[in-house]
Amino acid sequence: MEKETNVCKNDALRRALWRRATGYEVEETEIIASKDGRPPKIKKRKRHIPPSLEAAREYQRLYGKLGSIEE
Protein backbone atom coordinates (compact mmCIF):
# COMPACT_ATOMS: atom_id res chain seq x y z
CA MET A 1 0.00 0.00 0.00
CA GLU A 2 2.78 2.42 0.91
CA LYS A 3 4.60 1.67 -2.35
CA GLU A 4 1.42 2.50 -4.33
CA THR A 5 1.12 5.83 -2.51
CA ASN A 6 4.75 6.68 -3.27
CA VAL A 7 4.24 5.84 -6.95
CA CYS A 8 1.20 8.14 -7.10
CA LYS A 9 3.10 10.94 -5.38
CA ASN A 10 6.08 10.45 -7.68
CA ASP A 11 3.83 10.50 -10.75
CA ALA A 12 2.09 13.68 -9.54
CA LEU A 13 5.45 15.31 -8.89
CA ARG A 14 6.67 14.34 -12.36
CA ARG A 15 3.55 15.82 -14.01
CA ALA A 16 3.81 19.03 -11.98
CA LEU A 17 7.48 19.44 -12.89
CA TRP A 18 6.69 18.77 -16.56
CA ARG A 19 3.90 21.40 -16.55
CA ARG A 20 6.25 23.94 -14.97
CA ALA A 21 9.00 23.08 -17.47
CA THR A 22 6.75 23.46 -20.53
CA GLY A 23 4.41 26.24 -19.39
CA TYR A 24 0.68 26.11 -18.74
CA GLU A 25 -2.48 28.22 -18.37
CA VAL A 26 -4.49 28.99 -15.24
CA GLU A 27 -7.95 30.50 -14.93
CA GLU A 28 -8.21 33.45 -12.57
CA THR A 29 -11.42 34.82 -11.08
CA GLU A 30 -11.75 38.43 -9.99
CA ILE A 31 -14.75 39.58 -7.97
CA ILE A 32 -15.47 43.32 -8.17
CA ALA A 33 -17.81 44.63 -5.49
CA SER A 34 -19.82 47.79 -6.10
CA LYS A 35 -20.23 50.50 -3.48
CA ASP A 36 -23.88 51.20 -4.28
CA GLY A 37 -25.29 47.75 -3.40
CA ARG A 38 -25.48 46.23 -6.87
CA PRO A 39 -24.47 42.58 -7.26
CA PRO A 40 -20.73 42.05 -7.65
CA LYS A 41 -19.21 41.54 -11.10
CA ILE A 42 -17.21 38.40 -11.69
CA LYS A 43 -14.45 38.44 -14.28
CA LYS A 44 -12.76 35.24 -15.41
CA ARG A 45 -9.63 35.23 -17.49
CA LYS A 46 -6.90 32.82 -18.50
CA ARG A 47 -3.30 33.64 -17.70
CA HIS A 48 -0.33 31.93 -19.33
CA ILE A 49 2.47 30.78 -17.04
CA PRO A 50 5.67 30.72 -19.13
CA PRO A 51 8.04 27.73 -19.14
CA SER A 52 10.75 27.59 -16.51
CA LEU A 53 14.31 26.86 -17.62
CA GLU A 54 15.22 25.61 -14.14
CA ALA A 55 12.30 23.16 -14.15
CA ALA A 56 13.24 21.95 -17.64
CA ARG A 57 16.82 21.28 -16.54
CA GLU A 58 15.65 19.46 -13.42
CA TYR A 59 13.18 17.36 -15.44
CA GLN A 60 15.95 16.38 -17.85
CA ARG A 61 18.27 15.53 -14.96
CA LEU A 62 15.67 13.31 -13.29
CA TYR A 63 13.84 11.74 -16.24
CA GLY A 64 15.99 12.10 -19.33
CA LYS A 65 14.90 14.08 -22.35
CA LEU A 66 12.05 16.58 -22.19
CA GLY A 67 9.35 15.19 -24.48
CA SER A 68 5.59 15.01 -24.30
CA ILE A 69 3.87 13.36 -21.37
CA GLU A 70 0.44 11.74 -21.37
CA GLU A 71 -1.91 13.73 -19.14
Secondary structure, DSSP 4 states (H G I P E B T S, - for coil): -HHHHHHHHHHHHHHHHHHHHH-EEEEEEEEE--TTSPPPEEEEEEEEEPP-HHHHHHHHHHHSS------
